[in-house]
Amino acid sequence: MLKFRVRGAFLLEQIVKQEEFEASEEDVNSWLDTRAADAKRPREEIEKAFGLPKNREAVNRMVTRERMVEQLIEKSKIKKSIKAIPATEG
């Protein structure tokens, strides 16, 4: 399972680089606001928990990966429905 996660993380990093994808400042701010709302805590506490501003680049990379995954999922949705294949008796 660990090997699968490491490969997935590596693949995602390669896609981010290849696509030259980067989360915007707005994406990061929205991400922080969402975390604060989910935790029902002030945004300042969330920023402190993530070590901001010192760890801004690490948070930016994390948000970039999340946004890339969202984009990949959005683009990969099946456009046509597939009819169910009837079960065979056997």
Kinemage of the C-alpha trace (Angstrom):
@kinemage 1
@onewidth
@group {chain A} dominant
@subgroup {mainchain}
@vectorlist {calphas} color= white
{ca met a 1} P 0.000 0.000 0.000
{ca leu a 2} L 2.830 2.395 0.837
{ca lys a 3} L 4.494 1.713 -2.509
{ca phe a 4} L 1.222 2.576 -4.270
{ca arg a 5} L 0.928 5.891 -2.370
{ca val a 6} L 4.527 6.848 -3.109
{ca arg a 7} L 4.067 6.094 -6.806
{ca gly a 8} L 0.835 8.090 -6.850
{ca ala a 9} L 2.495 11.073 -5.187
{ca phe a 10} L 5.419 10.886 -7.614
{ca leu a 11} L 3.062 10.665 -10.597
{ca leu a 12} L 1.058 13.635 -9.366
{ca glu a 13} L 4.223 15.712 -8.907
{ca gln a 14} L 5.266 14.879 -12.471
{ca ile a 15} L 1.867 15.917 -13.845
{ca val a 16} L 2.027 19.190 -11.904
{ca lys a 17} L 5.479 19.906 -13.381
{ca gln a 18} L 4.553 18.852 -16.903
{ca glu a 19} L 1.401 20.974 -16.912
{ca glu a 20} L 3.223 23.845 -15.185
{ca phe a 21} L 0.298 23.959 -12.793
{ca glu a 22} L 0.422 26.094 -9.684
{ca ala a 23} L -2.240 27.105 -7.205
{ca ser a 24} L -2.965 30.811 -7.164
{ca glu a 25} L -2.863 33.003 -4.081
{ca glu a 26} L -6.660 32.974 -4.268
{ca asp a 27} L -6.647 29.144 -4.230
{ca val a 28} L -4.451 29.098 -1.129
{ca asn a 29} L -6.603 31.697 0.640
{ca ser a 30} L -9.768 29.785 -0.240
{ca trp a 31} L -8.190 26.548 0.985
{ca leu a 32} L -7.266 28.192 4.316
{ca asp a 33} L -10.760 29.675 4.670
{ca thr a 34} L -12.314 26.256 4.036
{ca arg a 35} L -10.072 24.581 6.613
{ca ala a 36} L -10.970 27.264 9.156
{ca ala a 37} L -14.698 26.876 8.477
{ca asp a 38} L -14.489 23.061 8.653
{ca ala a 39} L -12.637 23.250 11.966
{ca lys a 40} L -14.867 26.076 13.243
{ca arg a 41} L -11.700 27.941 14.188
{ca pro a 42} L -10.368 31.390 13.279
{ca arg a 43} L -8.274 31.449 10.125
{ca glu a 44} L -5.337 32.782 12.136
{ca glu a 45} L -5.293 29.537 14.137
{ca ile a 46} L -5.245 27.501 10.929
{ca glu a 47} L -2.395 29.598 9.552
{ca lys a 48} L -0.475 29.053 12.784
{ca ala a 49} L -1.181 25.297 12.706
{ca phe a 50} L 0.310 25.096 9.209
{ca gly a 51} L 3.290 27.198 10.260
{ca leu a 52} L 2.477 30.198 8.106
{ca pro a 53} L 4.029 32.369 6.866
{ca lys a 54} L 7.239 30.345 7.260
{ca asn a 55} L 5.792 27.237 5.555
{ca arg a 56} L 3.948 29.137 2.825
{ca glu a 57} L 5.712 27.268 0.030
{ca ala a 58} L 4.848 23.868 1.521
{ca val a 59} L 1.185 24.886 1.902
{ca asn a 60} L 1.217 26.193 -1.668
{ca arg a 61} L 2.530 22.813 -2.924
{ca met a 62} L -0.137 20.982 -0.936
{ca val a 63} L -2.908 23.167 -2.374
{ca thr a 64} L -1.410 22.825 -5.864
{ca arg a 65} L -1.567 19.023 -5.619
{ca glu a 66} L -5.149 19.120 -4.324
{ca arg a 67} L -6.242 21.442 -7.134
{ca met a 68} L -4.514 19.253 -9.726
{ca val a 69} L -6.306 16.161 -8.401
{ca glu a 70} L -9.625 18.033 -8.559
{ca gln a 71} L -8.890 19.030 -12.145
{ca leu a 72} L -7.906 15.485 -13.138
{ca ile a 73} L -11.082 14.065 -11.610
{ca glu a 74} L -13.202 16.699 -13.331
{ca lys a 75} L -11.641 15.991 -16.725
{ca ser a 76} L -11.871 12.221 -16.347
{ca lys a 77} L -15.627 11.982 -15.837
{ca ile a 78} L -17.356 9.594 -18.218
{ca lys a 79} L -19.263 11.522 -20.871
{ca lys a 80} L -21.543 8.655 -21.982
{ca ser a 81} L -23.492 6.343 -19.776
{ca ile a 82} L -22.819 2.695 -20.246
{ca lys a 83} L -25.766 0.296 -20.282
{ca ala a 84} L -25.616 -2.376 -17.646
{ca ile a 85} L -24.554 -5.756 -18.926
{ca pro a 86} L -27.125 -8.387 -17.957
{ca ala a 87} L -25.866 -11.040 -15.579
{ca thr a 88} L -25.452 -14.451 -17.105
{ca glu a 89} L -26.764 -17.535 -15.456
{ca gly a 90} L -24.267 -20.210 -14.912
